Amino acid sequence: MNKRQLRLVALCASLLMAAPASSIAATPTAKPKPKVTAPTKAQIAAAQAAENAKAAEAANATGQLNSAQNLLQQLTVVTAHRQAQLLSAQANLVVATNQFNLATAHAALTQTAVSEANKTIGRMAANAYIMGGGFTTLNSVLESNGPQDLIDRLSVLNQVGASDSVALQRYKGAFVIAKAAQAQANAAKIAQANATAKVAAAKAAAVAAQSAQAAEVERLRAIQAQLIAELTKARNVRITLQQQLALWQLEQSSANTAAKTKGQAKIWPDRGFKGRTTIRGTDAIRAKALAYAKAQVLARKPYVWGAQGPNSFDCSGLVYAAYHAAGLGYPNWSRLNAALFFVDTERVPLTDLIPGDLLFYSYDGSVQNIHHITIYAGNGMMWEANSTRTGLLYSNMYSINGLMPSGGRV
């Protein structure tokens, strides 16, 4: 039921409460019983049970939603922890990389010192070989070629002799330092590899946690969507049933008033009431609706307040069911009461009626006090759900007083 129809329901209810009973004489042919019958109460009880069941389903869905939200919070904490681990591992990797670079540079420097020391030792060995196998002072004196040569030899000998021990010590020291530096570089390289592995592991763990969180978010959204859909459906069912109940009660109240109102006109004068400016039905739809209504009347289906088939009907319920069976479904056709069907159809003069048009009856000629609706069958006859006393009938359109001056074309 759309907002326009709801406003019409409210309008009809307010007008019904405010409208005075007509003092015109005559008694309507059909006098429906003033009380709602047991099946209507059963329908209301069934509707209440259905609403309670939907409420229980909604509560269960709410519990699932709360559980999902708790899990989502846990995954958020896990993700934050994994991200912290990732940042820590990345920082350790930076430190390890710097240490590796420094150790590698230091090892290169020490290796250069070893190379230089090695060259010095090599030159010393070559000089010793060239000078006859030793650096002694006696050899230098004996093998000198004069005073100046002796002076030169002694000077070289002093230098070589002094550097002999120093060179060896430097070579040994450089070798030890280079070996330690290389070991440090190797250790730094291993530390760098470990830090890299930790970064990769932490990153993978963080990605996995984020993926799990994203999946849970999607599941949570699906639960929320399902919950909203279930709540909306339950609410719509409840609202629809309440609206239908209000329509039935309004129509029943009008019929009860009509049963007590005297002096009703056979046909009310035209007061210029307007309806829709367009129609929704076709000749084929009207023919199907007529066939459906005829079948229900011939089957002697009972009259029950608020019923719309398939086993029982009230007046507006028969009209709704007939056109719904003919193919006019929601949102083009709704379960209204007699007065709202008048507003929601195109006005047709009684002289221009065709089979399938709707006829309306009011106890004072006003729209808000229309209490009965039928389907025109042609030749002045109609199909109707008359009352609990007479049931469903094929009757003359003038057999009930208070006929509105225009019909309604669907």
C-alpha positions in Angstrom: 0.0 0.0 0.0 1.5 3.4 -1.1 1.5 6.7 0.8 -1.3 8.1 -1.3 -3.6 5.2 -0.3 -2.6 5.5 3.4 -3.6 9.2 3.3 -6.9 8.2 1.7 -7.5 5.7 4.5 -6.8 8.3 7.1 -9.1 10.8 5.3 -11.9 8.2 5.0 -11.6 7.4 8.7 -11.7 11.0 9.8 -14.6 11.8 7.5 -16.5 8.7 8.7 -16.2 9.9 12.3 -17.3 13.4 11.4 -20.1 12.6 8.9 -23.7 12.7 10.3 -26.1 10.0 9.5 -28.5 10.8 6.7 -32.2 11.3 7.6 -33.4 10.2 4.2 -36.0 7.4 4.3 -35.6 3.8 3.0 -33.9 0.7 4.2 -31.1 -1.0 2.2 -31.8 -4.5 0.9 -28.7 -6.1 2.3 -28.1 -5.9 6.1 -24.7 -7.3 7.0 -24.2 -8.5 10.6 -22.8 -5.8 12.8 -20.1 -8.0 14.4 -16.9 -9.3 12.9 -17.1 -13.1 12.5 -14.7 -15.6 14.1 -12.6 -16.2 10.9 -11.6 -12.5 11.0 -10.4 -12.9 14.6 -8.5 -16.0 13.6 -6.9 -14.1 10.8 -5.8 -11.4 13.2 -4.4 -14.0 15.6 -2.5 -15.7 12.8 -1.1 -12.3 11.7 0.0 -11.6 15.3 1.7 -15.0 15.4 3.4 -14.4 12.1 4.6 -11.0 13.4 5.9 -12.6 16.6 7.8 -15.2 14.5 9.4 -12.5 12.4 10.3 -10.6 15.6 12.1 -13.8 16.9 13.9 -14.1 13.6 15.0 -10.5 13.8 16.2 -11.0 17.3 18.2 -14.0 16.2 19.7 -12.0 13.4 20.6 -9.3 15.8 22.5 -11.8 17.9 24.4 -12.9 14.8 25.2 -9.3 14.0 26.6 -8.7 17.5 28.8 -11.8 17.3 30.1 -10.7 13.9 30.9 -7.2 15.3 32.8 -8.7 18.2 34.8 -10.9 15.8 35.5 -7.8 13.7 36.9 -6.0 16.7 39.2 -8.9 17.5 40.4 -9.0 13.9 41.1 -5.3 14.1 43.3 -5.8 17.2 45.1 -8.6 15.5 45.7 -6.5 12.4 47.1 -3.6 14.5 49.4 -6.1 16.3 50.6 -7.5 13.0 51.2 -4.0 11.6 53.3 -3.1 14.7 55.3 -6.3 14.2 55.8 -5.3 10.6 57.1 -1.8 11.5 59.4 -3.3 14.1 60.8 -5.8 11.7 61.3 -3.1 9.1 63.2 -1.0 11.6 65.4 -4.0 12.5 66.0 -4.6 8.8 67.3 -1.0 8.4 69.7 -1.4 11.4 70.9 -4.8 10.1 71.5 -3.4 6.7 73.4 -0.4 8.0 75.5 -2.7 10.1 76.2 -5.0 7.2 77.2 -2.1 5.0 79.6 -0.7 7.7 81.1 -4.2 8.3 81.6 -4.7 4.6 83.3 -1.4 4.2 85.5 -2.1 7.3 86.4 -5.5 5.9 87.4 -3.9 2.6 89.6 -1.4 4.4 91.3 -4.1 6.5 91.8 -6.2 3.4 93.5 -3.3 1.8 95.9 -3.0 4.8 96.6 -6.7 4.5 97.4 -6.3 0.8 99.7 -3.4 1.5 101.5 -5.3 4.3 101.8 -8.3 2.0 103.4 -6.1 -0.6 105.9 -4.8 2.0 106.9 -8.3 3.0 107.3 -9.2 -0.6 109.7 -6.3 -1.2 111.7 -7.3 1.8 112.0 -10.9 0.6 113.0 -9.7 -2.8 115.7 -7.3 -1.4 117.0 -10.1 0.8 117.4 -12.4 -2.2 119.0 -9.7 -4.2 121.5 -8.8 -1.4 122.6 -12.3 -0.9 120.3 -13.7 1.6 120.6 -11.3 4.6 120.5 -7.8 5.9 123.6 -8.1 8.2 126.0 -5.2 8.7 129.0 -7.4 8.0 127.8 -8.4 4.6 127.1 -4.8 3.8 130.7 -3.8 4.8 132.4 -6.7 3.0 130.3 -6.2 -0.2 130.5 -2.4 -0.3 132.3 -0.7 -3.2 133.8 2.1 -1.3 132.9 4.5 1.5 129.9 6.0 -0.2 128.4 2.7 -1.1 129.0 1.5 2.4 127.2 4.5 3.8 124.3 3.9 1.4 124.1 0.2 2.3 124.1 0.9 6.0 121.3 3.5 5.6 119.2 1.0 3.7 120.0 -1.7 6.2 118.9 0.5 9.1 115.7 1.3 7.3 115.0 -2.3 6.3 116.0 -3.7 9.6 113.8 -1.3 11.4 110.8 -2.0 9.2 111.3 -5.7 9.2 109.7 -6.3 12.6 107.2 -3.5 12.1 106.1 -4.8 8.7 105.5 -8.3 10.1 103.6 -7.0 13.0 101.5 -4.8 10.8 100.8 -7.7 8.5 99.7 -10.0 11.3 97.6 -7.2 12.9 96.0 -6.4 9.6 95.2 -10.1 8.9 93.6 -10.5 12.3 91.5 -7.4 11.9 90.5 -8.3 8.4 89.5 -11.8 9.5 87.4 -10.3 12.4 85.9 -7.7 10.1 84.9 -10.4 7.6 83.3 -12.4 10.3 81.4 -9.4 11.5 80.3 -8.7 7.9 79.1 -12.3 7.5 77.2 -12.0 10.8 75.7 -8.7 9.7 74.7 -10.4 6.4 73.0 -13.3 8.3 71.2 -10.7 10.6 70.1 -8.8 7.5 68.7 -12.0 6.0 66.9 -12.9 9.2 65.4 -9.4 9.5 64.3 -9.6 5.8 62.6 -13.0 6.6 60.9 -11.5 9.6 59.7 -8.6 7.5 58.3 -10.9 4.9 56.6 -13.1 7.6 55.2 -10.1 9.4 53.9 -8.6 6.2 52.3 -11.9 5.2 50.7 -12.2 8.6 49.4 -8.6 8.4 48.0 -9.2 4.9 46.4 -12.5 6.1 44.8 -10.7 9.0 43.6 -7.9 6.8 42.1 -10.4 4.4 40.4 -12.2 7.2 39.1 -8.8 8.4 37.9 -7.8 5.0 36.1 -11.2 4.6 34.4 -10.7 8.0 33.4 -7.2 7.1 31.7 -8.6 4.0 30.0 -11.3 6.0 28.9 -8.7 8.5 27.4 -6.5 5.8 25.5 -9.5 4.4 24.1 -10.2 7.9 23.1 -6.6 8.2 21.4 -6.6 4.8 19.6 -9.8 5.7 18.6 -8.4 9.1 17.3 -5.2 7.5 15.4 -7.1 4.9 13.8 -9.4 7.5 12.9 -6.5 9.7 11.5 -4.6 6.8 9.5 -7.6 5.6 8.1 -8.2 9.1 7.2 -4.5 9.5 5.6 -4.4 6.1 3.5 -7.5 6.9 2.4 -6.1 10.2 1.6 -2.7 8.7 -0.2 -4.2 5.8 -2.3 -6.4 8.1 -3.1 -3.4 10.3 -4.1 -1.3 7.3 -6.3 -4.0 5.9 -7.9 -4.4 9.3 -8.5 -0.7 9.5 -10.1 -0.8 6.0 -12.3 -3.7 6.8 -13.4 -2.1 10.1 -14.1 1.2 8.3 -16.1 -0.6 5.6 -18.0 -2.7 8.2 -18.8 0.5 10.2 -20.2 2.2 7.1 -22.3 -0.9 6.3 -23.6 -1.1 9.9 -24.6 2.6 9.7 -26.2 2.0 6.3 -28.3 -0.8 7.8 -29.7 1.6 10.3 -30.2 4.6 8.0 -33.6 5.3 6.6 -34.8 7.1 3.5 -31.8 6.4 1.3 -32.2 7.4 -2.4 -32.3 4.8 -5.1 -29.6 6.7 -6.9 -27.8 9.7 -5.5 -27.4 12.9 -7.5 -24.0 13.6 -9.1 -22.0 15.9 -6.8 -19.0 16.1 -9.1 -16.7 13.6 -7.4 -13.6 12.9 -9.4 -11.5 9.8 -9.6 -8.4 8.7 -11.6 -7.8 10.3 -15.0 -6.5 7.0 -16.5 -7.4 3.4 -16.4 -5.1 0.4 -15.9 -7.3 -2.4 -17.2 -8.0 -3.7 -20.7 -11.0 -5.6 -22.2 -9.1 -8.9 -21.7 -8.4 -8.1 -18.0 -12.1 -7.1 -17.4 -13.3 -10.3 -19.0 -11.0 -12.4 -16.8 -12.1 -10.5 -13.7 -15.8 -11.1 -14.6 -15.1 -14.8 -15.1 -13.4 -15.1 -11.7 -16.2 -13.3 -9.9 -18.9 -15.4 -11.7 -17.0 -18.6 -10.7 -17.0 -17.6 -7.0 -20.7 -16.7 -7.0 -21.7 -19.9 -8.7 -19.6 -21.9 -6.3 -21.6 -20.3 -3.5 -18.5 -19.1 -1.6 -19.4 -17.7 1.8 -19.3 -14.0 2.8 -16.7 -13.2 5.5 -15.7 -9.8 6.7 -12.2 -8.9 5.5 -11.8 -12.0 3.4 -10.3 -11.8 -0.1 -10.4 -15.5 -1.2 -9.9 -18.0 -2.2 -12.5 -19.7 0.1 -14.5 -16.7 1.2 -14.9 -13.0 0.4 -16.3 -9.7 1.5 -17.5 -7.1 -1.1 -14.2 -5.3 -1.7 -12.3 -8.6 -1.2 -14.2 -10.1 -4.2 -13.4 -7.1 -6.4 -9.7 -7.2 -5.4 -9.4 -10.9 -5.9 -11.1 -10.8 -9.3 -8.8 -8.2 -10.8 -5.8 -9.6 -9.1 -6.6 -13.0 -10.7 -6.9 -11.2 -14.0 -3.4 -9.9 -13.8 -3.5 -6.6 -12.0 -0.9 -7.2 -9.2 1.1 -5.0 -6.8 1.8 -2.1 -7.2 -0.9 -1.5 -9.8 -3.7 -3.0 -7.7 -4.1 -3.0 -4.0 -6.5 -4.4 -1.4 -8.7 -1.3 -0.7 -12.1 -0.8 0.8 -15.1 0.3 -1.2 -14.6 4.0 -0.7 -11.0 3.9 -1.8 -11.8 1.8 -4.8 -14.2 4.7 -5.8 -11.3 7.2 -5.5 -8.8 4.9 -7.3 -10.9 4.3 -10.5 -12.0 6.4 -13.4 -15.5 7.9 -13.2 -18.0 6.5 -15.7 -21.7 7.6 -16.0 -24.2 4.8 -15.3 -25.3 5.1 -18.9 -21.9 4.2 -20.2 -21.1 1.2 -18.0 -19.4 -1.8 -19.6 -19.0 -5.3 -18.0 -16.2 -5.2 -15.5 -16.8 -1.7 -14.3 -17.4 -1.2 -10.5 -20.6 0.0 -8.8 -20.6 1.8 -5.4 -23.3 2.3 -2.7 -23.3 5.0 -0.1 -25.8 5.6 2.7 -25.7 9.4 2.2 -24.3 10.0 -1.3 -20.8 10.9 0.0 -17.6 9.2 -1.0 -16.4 8.6 2.6 -19.7 6.8 3.5 -19.6 4.3 0.6 -20.1 0.9 2.2 -20.6 -1.6 -0.7 -18.9 -2.3 -4.0 -19.9 -4.8 -6.8 -18.7 -5.8 -10.4 -21.1 -4.8 -13.2 -22.0 -7.9 -15.2 -23.9 -6.1 -18.0 -27.7 -5.8 -18.7 -28.2 -4.1 -15.4 -26.9 -7.0 -13.4 -23.9 -7.4 -11.1 -21.7 -9.9 -9.3 -21.3 -9.1 -5.6 -20.4 -10.4 -2.2 -23.6 -9.2 -0.5 -23.6 -10.1 3.2 -23.1 -12.8 5.7 -26.8 -13.5 5.4 -27.1 -13.9 1.7 -23.5 -14.6 0.7 -22.3 -14.1 -2.9 -25.0 -13.1 -5.5 -25.8 -12.4 -9.1 -28.3 -9.5 -8.7 -29.8 -6.4 -10.1 -27.7 -3.3 -9.7 -30.7 -1.4 -8.3 -31.5 -4.1 -5.7 -29.5 -2.1 -3.2 -30.4 1.6 -2.3 -27.8 4.3 -2.3 -26.2 3.7 -5.7 -23.6 6.3 -6.5 -24.3 8.2 -9.8 -21.2 7.0 -11.5 -19.3 3.7 -11.7 -15.6 3.1 -11.7 -13.5 1.8 -14.5 -10.3 -0.1 -13.5 
